Amino acid sequence: MSTTLGLASFFERPIKSLPDALRVPLVAAGWVFFNLLLIALGVHDPKHPGLFFGATAGTVDGVFLSILAIAKLSQAHHAGAAGALAGYGLPDVLKKFDLTKQGAQWMHERIDPILMALFGRQNEVFHAAILKQIIAVACSAALVMLAALAVQLIRTSSNNRTPSSKRKEP
């Protein structure tokens, strides 16, 4: 019998005692703040943004989204999602992430006026560094999800096969 000791058990008991209606939004907020923290660390020096932090955030995002996709989608949806990610990802990689850059630029154009109204200044070097982090997050999340869905498809297709010795002859 194993018991959790230390810091993990310190947080586990209070979190488990919360109702789902409160626990789920708190976990989601933690996920968002974790992403924001990693992106902030990645743009610490805006002139030389490190992609490690964006890729790490994207990997965690990809793991969470893969868990949701595998747990909640049917096998046909797994194949469809894997196909969509592969169809989007390969051409995007070949075009040096133009589609991802366009999406991030579209978000930037929508959010920039709000930030200008709130903070009153504009720093395009900082915005470009954030854009690079967002692209790293999106690309690594898509790669993790594609890999997870591909493994799931292989696993389920190998489980559905019957050995040739056990097949019924017509």
Secondary structure, DSSP 8 states (H G I E B T S, - for coil): -----THHHHHHHHHHHS-HHHHHHHHHHHHHHHHHHHHHHHTSSTTS--HHHHHHHHHHHHHHHHHHHHHHS-HHHHHHHHHHHHHHHHHHHHTTSHHHHHHHHHHHHHHHHHHHHHH----HHHHHHHHHHHHHHHHHHHHHHHHHHHHHHHHHHHHH---GGG----
